[in-house]
Amino acid sequence: MIPKIDVLSAKSTLNGSDLFLIEDSEDSNSKKKVTVDSTRGTSMGTIVHGADDTAARPTGYTVVTWYGTVEPTNAIDGDVWVDTSED
């Protein structure tokens, strides 16, 4: 089981080889890792949309991570949905 984010220690400065855990939407949402270096040149945003599947996608971001209990309908290719219904 993955621990809740709020109980993990924070890191003040990211290093290029640090890892992010993602769910690959093009591969049945299988868990994968990406490095900080592989995301350079992109901007990442976050939205907690809860149960609102029609929440507006934040503008100005290449990738948005969505946190909620329903799949967001305004997500685009490359966005990440974190299903919080099992929390």
Backbone as CSV, one residue per row, in Angstrom:
resi,resn,N_x,N_y,N_z,CA_x,CA_y,CA_z,C_x,C_y,C_z
1,MET,0.848,-1.189,0.000,0.000,0.000,0.000,0.886,1.243,0.000
2,ILE,0.541,2.198,-0.845,1.276,3.453,-0.919,0.813,4.344,0.225
3,PRO,1.754,4.952,0.984,1.346,5.813,2.096,0.690,7.093,1.586
4,LYS,-0.122,7.705,2.417,-0.728,8.982,2.068,0.373,10.025,1.919
5,ILE,0.195,10.928,0.972,1.212,11.923,0.667,1.540,12.791,1.873
6,ASP,0.533,13.172,2.660,0.773,14.114,3.751,1.621,13.545,4.891
7,VAL,1.898,12.244,4.895,2.754,11.686,5.941,4.199,11.485,5.475
8,LEU,4.455,11.770,4.203,5.808,11.626,3.669,6.624,12.883,3.932
9,SER,7.927,12.728,4.047,8.781,13.898,4.238,8.898,14.663,2.927
10,ALA,9.110,15.973,3.028,9.220,16.835,1.843,10.676,16.939,1.404
11,LYS,10.866,17.153,0.121,12.199,17.373,-0.434,12.230,18.801,-0.951
12,SER,13.227,19.570,-0.545,13.225,20.986,-0.893,13.707,21.265,-2.315
13,THR,14.655,20.499,-2.821,15.188,20.753,-4.154,15.203,19.453,-4.952
14,LEU,14.556,19.482,-6.112,14.531,18.284,-6.946,15.842,18.122,-7.699
15,ASN,16.194,16.876,-7.925,17.384,16.493,-8.660,16.900,15.821,-9.941
16,GLY,17.643,15.949,-11.025,17.227,15.408,-12.309,16.925,13.927,-12.317
17,SER,17.531,13.169,-11.405,17.291,11.726,-11.389,16.211,11.317,-10.384
18,ASP,15.609,12.287,-9.683,14.491,11.973,-8.800,13.336,11.425,-9.627
19,LEU,12.477,10.649,-8.993,11.408,9.949,-9.708,10.016,10.434,-9.316
20,PHE,9.115,10.409,-10.294,7.682,10.593,-10.075,7.017,9.270,-10.382
21,LEU,5.954,8.943,-9.646,5.132,7.771,-9.927,3.921,8.253,-10.713
22,ILE,3.648,7.602,-11.854,2.506,7.987,-12.684,1.664,6.763,-13.007
23,GLU,0.440,7.011,-13.468,-0.404,5.976,-14.060,-0.471,6.286,-15.546
24,ASP,-0.019,5.360,-16.370,0.052,5.560,-17.814,-1.322,5.313,-18.435
25,SER,-1.977,6.404,-18.846,-3.331,6.288,-19.397,-3.356,5.553,-20.729
26,GLU,-2.219,5.480,-21.398,-2.170,4.774,-22.675,-1.783,3.304,-22.508
27,ASP,-1.623,2.865,-21.259,-1.253,1.479,-20.978,-2.074,0.952,-19.803
28,SER,-3.390,1.073,-19.931,-4.333,0.571,-18.918,-4.041,1.109,-17.518
29,ASN,-3.545,2.347,-17.453,-3.224,3.013,-16.179,-2.219,2.239,-15.332
30,SER,-1.337,1.502,-16.001,-0.309,0.793,-15.238,0.634,1.817,-14.609
31,LYS,1.136,1.493,-13.431,2.043,2.382,-12.708,3.409,2.385,-13.403
32,LYS,3.958,3.575,-13.569,5.278,3.727,-14.183,6.020,4.843,-13.485
33,LYS,7.303,4.937,-13.747,8.092,6.010,-13.158,8.664,6.892,-14.260
34,VAL,8.820,8.170,-13.942,9.483,9.110,-14.844,10.449,9.933,-14.004
35,THR,11.522,10.377,-14.624,12.496,11.190,-13.898,12.142,12.669,-14.032
36,VAL,12.651,13.462,-13.133,12.483,14.906,-13.206,13.033,15.410,-14.534
37,ASP,14.203,14.904,-14.943,14.796,15.339,-16.209,13.869,15.106,-17.392
38,SER,13.098,14.015,-17.360,12.227,13.716,-18.498,11.038,14.661,-18.570
39,THR,10.769,15.415,-17.519,9.645,16.346,-17.523,10.097,17.789,-17.748
40,ARG,11.378,18.020,-17.860,11.867,19.392,-18.074,11.290,19.928,-19.374
41,GLY,11.000,21.184,-19.373,10.404,21.797,-20.541,8.890,21.705,-20.532
42,THR,8.356,21.056,-19.522,6.910,20.991,-19.362,6.541,21.726,-18.081
43,SER,5.331,22.135,-17.989,4.850,22.724,-16.743,3.750,21.825,-16.213
44,MET,3.781,21.600,-14.910,2.844,20.669,-14.297,1.926,21.403,-13.336
45,GLY,0.624,21.195,-13.507,-0.363,21.785,-12.614,-1.120,20.709,-11.868
46,THR,-1.867,21.137,-10.878,-2.636,20.203,-10.051,-4.030,20.777,-9.822
47,ILE,-5.015,19.902,-9.815,-6.378,20.296,-9.447,-6.996,19.193,-8.606
48,VAL,-7.648,19.585,-7.529,-8.426,18.642,-6.728,-9.876,18.853,-7.156
49,HIS,-10.358,17.955,-8.013,-11.700,18.120,-8.577,-12.763,17.323,-7.843
50,GLY,-12.341,16.494,-6.896,-13.302,15.748,-6.079,-14.236,14.901,-6.913
51,ALA,-15.554,15.131,-6.768,-16.567,14.357,-7.493,-17.102,15.113,-8.709
52,ASP,-16.469,16.243,-9.053,-16.912,17.060,-10.190,-16.157,16.651,-11.447
53,ASP,-16.757,15.761,-12.238,-16.060,15.272,-13.430,-15.943,16.329,-14.524
54,THR,-16.686,17.438,-14.414,-16.644,18.485,-15.432,-15.841,19.705,-14.997
55,ALA,-15.038,19.565,-13.946,-14.213,20.695,-13.485,-13.344,21.198,-14.634
56,ALA,-13.164,22.505,-14.679,-12.349,23.112,-15.738,-10.884,22.735,-15.557
57,ARG,-10.224,22.455,-16.674,-8.794,22.150,-16.647,-8.025,23.445,-16.415
58,PRO,-7.101,23.477,-15.448,-6.302,24.684,-15.248,-5.534,25.041,-16.527
59,THR,-5.453,26.317,-16.837,-4.778,26.746,-18.057,-3.302,27.004,-17.804
60,GLY,-2.530,26.939,-18.880,-1.117,27.275,-18.805,-0.202,26.122,-18.436
61,TYR,-0.723,24.911,-18.369,0.083,23.755,-17.981,0.136,22.732,-19.106
62,THR,1.306,22.132,-19.277,1.463,21.061,-20.245,0.806,19.788,-19.727
63,VAL,0.982,19.522,-18.434,0.437,18.329,-17.780,-0.290,18.766,-16.515
64,VAL,-1.455,18.196,-16.292,-2.218,18.463,-15.072,-2.465,17.142,-14.367
65,THR,-2.252,17.122,-13.059,-2.604,15.967,-12.239,-3.934,16.269,-11.573
66,TRP,-4.897,15.404,-11.815,-6.255,15.551,-11.298,-6.428,14.618,-10.099
67,TYR,-6.925,15.127,-8.977,-7.194,14.324,-7.788,-8.698,14.319,-7.545
68,GLY,-9.316,13.138,-7.626,-10.751,13.069,-7.397,-11.291,11.661,-7.473
69,THR,-12.577,11.555,-7.171,-13.223,10.244,-7.115,-13.841,9.827,-8.443
70,VAL,-13.881,10.753,-9.408,-14.421,10.461,-10.734,-13.408,10.882,-11.782
71,GLU,-13.429,10.204,-12.919,-12.505,10.537,-13.997,-12.888,11.888,-14.606
72,PRO,-11.941,12.806,-14.720,-12.261,14.126,-15.249,-12.504,14.085,-16.762
73,THR,-13.578,14.734,-17.202,-13.893,14.747,-18.631,-13.087,15.790,-19.391
74,ASN,-12.490,16.748,-18.701,-11.720,17.812,-19.361,-10.221,17.557,-19.374
75,ALA,-9.805,16.369,-18.953,-8.385,16.011,-19.026,-7.999,15.824,-20.492
76,ILE,-6.728,16.088,-20.796,-6.237,15.881,-22.156,-5.146,14.815,-22.137
77,ASP,-4.748,14.354,-23.311,-3.677,13.351,-23.400,-2.457,13.831,-22.630
78,GLY,-1.921,12.961,-21.795,-0.749,13.291,-20.992,-1.083,13.682,-19.571
79,ASP,-2.333,14.090,-19.303,-2.729,14.404,-17.932,-2.768,13.120,-17.107
80,VAL,-2.778,13.293,-15.796,-2.785,12.160,-14.874,-3.982,12.295,-13.942
81,TRP,-4.744,11.213,-13.791,-5.858,11.201,-12.838,-5.472,10.299,-11.682
82,VAL,-5.527,10.841,-10.470,-5.311,10.066,-9.247,-6.687,9.805,-8.644
83,ASP,-7.120,8.552,-8.704,-8.439,8.163,-8.203,-8.371,8.090,-6.678
84,THR,-9.060,8.998,-6.010,-9.028,9.053,-4.547,-10.200,8.323,-3.894
85,SER,-10.982,7.598,-4.684,-12.153,6.921,-4.133,-11.799,5.798,-3.168
86,GLU,-10.570,5.317,-3.212,-10.171,4.218,-2.327,-9.482,4.712,-1.061
87,ASP,-9.350,6.039,-0.890,-8.679,6.589,0.301,-9.540,6.492,1.523
